[in-house]
């Protein structure tokens, strides 16, 4: 009997679980449509630090774009 969970879902959930709490917070803000500058202001960090967090999230999730990161993040159970 199949569980209804695809291999892609498992991979996405595993990659998302590798995010730090701060990276998950940044991903949530990206999902709200915020730009790096807005994320920086919201979190009280520099623009460069926000940019680095977004880059690290994309790398950990194995995606190239911000929208792909959000979609992958939403795929977690």
PyMOL commands that set and color helices and strands:
alter all, ss='L'
color gray80, all
select helices_A, chain A and resi 7-17+21-31+36-43+47-61+66-74
alter helices_A, ss='H'
color red, helices_A
deselect
rebuild
show_as cartoon
